[in-house]
Amino acid sequence: MATRPKTDPYLERLRAIQAETTGIEARIDALESGYAIDADTVDKFIESQVSSRPARYDDFLAEGEIKDIALRHSQAMNKGVECDALDYALAAVCGLLSGLLDVLLVGSPGDGVLDAATDNMFGRMVKEFAGKMGWSPREGNEGSLQSAIGFLERNFKVGYDQAKHTDVGSVIKPLTPKNHHAKSAGHYPDIIGLIGSISNQFTDTSTFFDSKKGSFVYVAGTGKGVELKGDTVSAKVFAGFVNWLGHCMSDVTGSSGSQSRGQGLPIPFTEFFQLCNFGKFPNDEGQWQSFATVMTQVYEQGYDLRHGVAATFPVVINDLLVRAVFTLKRRFADGLSWEGCLPKGDSPEMQRMATVGVGAMCLVDLGMPL
Amino acid sequence: MTSWGSWVKFFGELNIAAWARFGMQGAKELQLAAEREDRNLLELNQQISDEWDELLERSRALLGD
């Protein structure tokens, strides 16, 4: 900090002010002593005393003052999150425990305990929705999920439900019953799926993701006579929304003809994977596949919305554990009051512990397939 | 996954919710770090301004003496 290779305009200005005040002080002293000094003479003298080198901090500050400023500057720039080693350790332990829960209870799609639980939960939801929509099963079919799905499929038909590439003139390949939910934009249970579905219903088109090109493909004239009810545009939009919702409910637990758990809906916002036409991932036969192709096959293995919901349970437990240890540590180890220990979302320490916790969980998760 | 050939199995056994949460926390950490840097720089700027004002006051006090 002592020397600067370049001229600092602020220091130069300060030096100029200092020189001016020195000159003025000298003239005032002279006047007080009873004689006058010519201002130009004073200015020339002062100017000759000012060094030609660039102004430096030590021209104005003592060495101790400079060191004090440097220390305060360093402390200000390095001021960060005040988490101690115990905070990091506790957060990591929470993450490890949640990771173990993930390994033991979630596992591969369709295998874990939580998967079975969420499959049943979605099944109950579909039957309840169908009941509210007027499903009245025949005797003996009251608890039949297949019957409920069949009812919803008949009453919430959409024109973008093609399941084979021959249905779309082979513009999308491969399009199969196992992956058509992932390839069709309207089947995604998110805002993009909703917009795609309504626009397809209005325009009698189907929107698909072409993972080989990483782009959208529009197929026209596939409505099969499906017409939106309503006299006004807003009524038709509402009808389109209800159609989308009902059709999603008919597909979320697979189709009525599924032999096993079926192909549910894709996880929201994973449609972007379909556009990832990059990467070279070898398959078992040594052929190169893009990331989009790999993720489509992951979906075909059963990685659908039901499995996604099952996978959120360990994450929620991890968040709860981290917040609990944050509170308990500050109460019993730091001696704070209960109000001061509350895990507020904007606390940097809370956020850091949450990051460490979920990071530890991801490490365990990464270790599972390896 | 036991071999690098089975990428489908590898990605299929990852917890998408955990990794999405990790990504969001990472983005939040970057945002907080940027806010801390802004706050620290503003604090530093304020300290320099205060020092500057103090020097000016001392200069004016010299004139006033």
Interface residues (C-beta under 8 A of the other chain):
Chain A: Y10 L14 I17 Q18 T21 I24 E25 F60 I69 R72 H73 A76 M77 K79 G80 V81 D102 V106 G107 S108 P109 I267 T270 F281 P282 N283 D284 G286 Q289 V294 M295 Q297 V298 Q301 Y303 G308 A311 T312 P314 V315 N318 D319 P348 Q351 R352 A354 T355 V358 G359 M361 C362 D365 L366 M368 P369 L370
Chain B: M1 W4 G5 S6 W7 V8 K9 F10 F11 G12 E13 L14 N15 I16 A17 A18 W19 R21 F22 Q25 G26 K28 E29 L32 R36 N40 E43 L44 Q47 E51 W52 L55 L56 S59 L62 L63 D65
